[in-house]
């Protein structure tokens, strides 16, 4: 039986990113560099690094089950019309990829969908996830999308709380198909 997914939506146009700039600045002062897949190079080697980071971070999602194979990941996340390397925000600590926040473009539906935000356990509780989400929301606003959506397993309390802190509210978003 599927859990009652927590479906959230954010009014991107009303989002107050100034309220969170101190978190972004603190991460940067502590050596975290934020970039995008587009800036690093939207190429095979980086797709593999993104896959490994996503797979590692996804292991903490309740009832996640088996993660995609690399080929399935490419088909589901990268080789799609909704993929935009400018909306894959990455957090780096030196050369190490420690966090990611990826959104897909569903502007035909009137929104961007926050696919996944995750931080390696070694780098959690430093504000990195919050900072990546703020950067992501600003990018989505620049692209002209009025809304972002996401969903979570109801037992995934940390990400739900983080999104609500950013201003996401309960909404009807289709549940996952896989």
C-alpha positions as CSV (number, residue, x, y, z in Angstrom):
1,X,0.0,0.0,0.0
2,X,1.3,3.4,-1.0
3,X,1.8,5.9,1.9
4,X,-0.1,9.2,1.9
5,X,2.5,11.3,0.1
6,X,3.1,14.8,1.3
7,X,2.6,17.0,-1.7
8,X,4.0,20.5,-1.5
9,X,4.0,23.6,-3.7
10,X,5.8,26.9,-3.6
11,X,4.8,30.3,-5.1
12,X,8.2,31.1,-6.6
13,X,7.2,34.7,-7.3
14,X,6.5,35.4,-3.6
15,X,9.6,33.6,-2.3
16,X,11.7,35.8,-0.1
17,X,15.3,34.6,-0.8
18,X,16.7,37.5,1.2
19,X,15.5,35.8,4.4
20,X,17.9,32.9,3.7
21,X,20.9,34.6,2.2
22,X,22.8,34.3,5.5
23,X,22.7,30.5,5.2
24,X,24.0,30.6,1.7
25,X,26.8,33.0,2.7
26,X,27.7,30.9,5.8
27,X,28.1,27.8,3.6
28,X,30.3,29.8,1.3
29,X,32.4,31.1,4.1
30,X,32.9,27.5,5.3
31,X,34.3,26.5,2.0
32,X,31.3,25.1,0.2
33,X,31.1,26.1,-3.5
34,X,27.7,26.1,-5.3
35,X,27.6,25.5,-9.0
36,X,25.4,23.8,-11.6
37,X,25.8,20.9,-13.9
38,X,25.8,23.4,-16.8
39,X,28.8,25.2,-15.2
40,X,30.7,22.1,-14.5
41,X,30.0,20.5,-17.9
42,X,26.9,18.5,-18.8
43,X,28.9,15.5,-19.9
44,X,29.1,11.7,-19.2
45,X,31.7,11.9,-16.4
46,X,29.6,14.4,-14.5
47,X,26.4,12.4,-15.1
48,X,28.1,9.5,-13.5
49,X,29.1,11.6,-10.5
50,X,25.6,13.0,-10.2
51,X,24.2,9.4,-10.4
52,X,26.5,8.2,-7.5
53,X,25.7,11.3,-5.4
54,X,21.9,10.9,-6.0
55,X,22.1,7.1,-5.3
56,X,23.9,7.6,-2.0
57,X,21.6,10.4,-0.8
58,X,18.5,8.5,-1.9
59,X,19.4,5.6,0.4
60,X,18.0,7.6,3.3
61,X,14.5,8.0,1.8
62,X,12.0,5.9,3.6
63,X,10.8,2.9,1.5
64,X,12.9,4.1,-1.4
65,X,13.6,0.6,-2.6
66,X,16.2,-0.2,-5.2
67,X,17.7,2.8,-6.9
68,X,17.8,3.1,-10.6
69,X,20.6,1.6,-12.6
70,X,22.8,4.1,-14.3
71,X,21.0,3.6,-17.7
72,X,17.6,4.0,-16.0
73,X,18.8,7.1,-14.2
74,X,19.9,8.6,-17.6
75,X,16.5,7.8,-19.1
76,X,14.5,9.0,-16.1
77,X,16.4,12.1,-15.2
78,X,18.9,13.3,-17.9
79,X,17.7,12.3,-21.3
80,X,14.3,14.0,-21.0
81,X,12.9,17.2,-22.4
82,X,12.3,18.4,-18.8
83,X,16.0,18.2,-17.9
84,X,18.0,21.4,-17.7
85,X,21.6,21.3,-16.5
86,X,21.1,24.9,-15.2
87,X,18.7,23.5,-12.6
88,X,20.9,20.9,-11.2
89,X,22.6,22.7,-8.3
90,X,25.6,21.1,-6.8
91,X,27.5,21.7,-3.5
92,X,31.3,21.0,-3.6
93,X,33.7,20.8,-0.7
94,X,37.0,21.1,-2.5
95,X,36.8,18.6,-5.4
96,X,34.2,16.4,-3.6
97,X,30.6,16.6,-4.6
98,X,28.7,16.7,-1.3
99,X,25.2,17.8,-2.2
100,X,22.7,18.2,-5.1
101,X,19.3,19.7,-5.7
102,X,17.8,18.9,-9.1
103,X,14.6,20.3,-10.6
104,X,12.9,19.5,-13.9
105,X,11.0,21.8,-16.1
106,X,7.4,21.1,-16.4
107,X,6.3,24.6,-17.5
108,X,3.7,23.0,-19.8
109,X,2.1,22.1,-16.5
110,X,3.0,25.6,-15.1
111,X,5.8,24.6,-12.7
112,X,9.2,23.2,-12.0
113,X,9.4,19.9,-10.1
114,X,12.1,19.5,-7.4
115,X,13.3,16.0,-8.2
116,X,15.8,15.5,-5.4
117,X,17.7,17.4,-2.8
118,X,20.3,15.5,-0.8
119,X,23.5,16.0,1.1
120,X,26.1,13.4,2.1
121,X,25.8,12.4,5.7
122,X,29.3,13.7,6.4
123,X,28.1,17.2,5.4
124,X,24.6,17.4,6.9
125,X,23.4,19.9,9.5
126,X,25.5,22.7,8.0
127,X,22.7,24.4,6.0
128,X,23.9,23.0,2.6
129,X,20.5,21.6,1.6
130,X,18.7,24.8,2.5
131,X,21.3,26.9,0.6
132,X,21.0,24.7,-2.5
133,X,17.2,24.9,-2.4
134,X,17.4,28.7,-2.2
135,X,19.7,28.9,-5.1
136,X,17.4,26.5,-7.1
137,X,14.3,28.6,-6.3
138,X,16.1,31.7,-7.5
139,X,17.2,30.0,-10.8
140,X,13.6,28.8,-11.4
141,X,12.3,32.3,-10.8
142,X,14.9,33.6,-13.4
143,X,13.5,31.1,-15.8
144,X,10.0,32.5,-15.4
145,X,8.3,29.6,-13.7
146,X,5.7,30.7,-11.1
147,X,5.6,27.5,-9.1
148,X,7.7,24.7,-7.8
149,X,6.3,21.4,-6.6
150,X,7.7,18.4,-4.8
151,X,6.5,15.4,-2.8
152,X,7.8,13.3,0.1
153,X,7.2,10.1,1.9
154,X,5.4,11.1,5.1
155,X,8.2,9.6,7.2
156,X,10.8,11.8,5.6
157,X,10.3,14.6,8.2
158,X,13.6,16.5,7.7
159,X,13.0,17.4,4.0
160,X,9.3,18.2,4.7
161,X,10.3,20.6,7.5
162,X,12.9,22.2,5.3
163,X,10.5,22.8,2.4
164,X,7.9,24.2,4.8
165,X,10.5,26.6,6.3
166,X,11.1,27.8,2.7
167,X,7.4,28.5,2.3
168,X,6.1,25.4,0.6
169,X,2.5,24.6,1.5
170,X,0.4,21.5,1.1
171,X,-1.0,21.0,-2.4
172,X,-2.2,18.4,-4.8
173,X,0.8,17.1,-6.8
174,X,0.5,13.8,-8.6
175,X,2.2,11.0,-6.6
176,X,5.3,9.2,-7.9
177,X,4.9,6.6,-10.6
178,X,8.0,4.6,-9.8
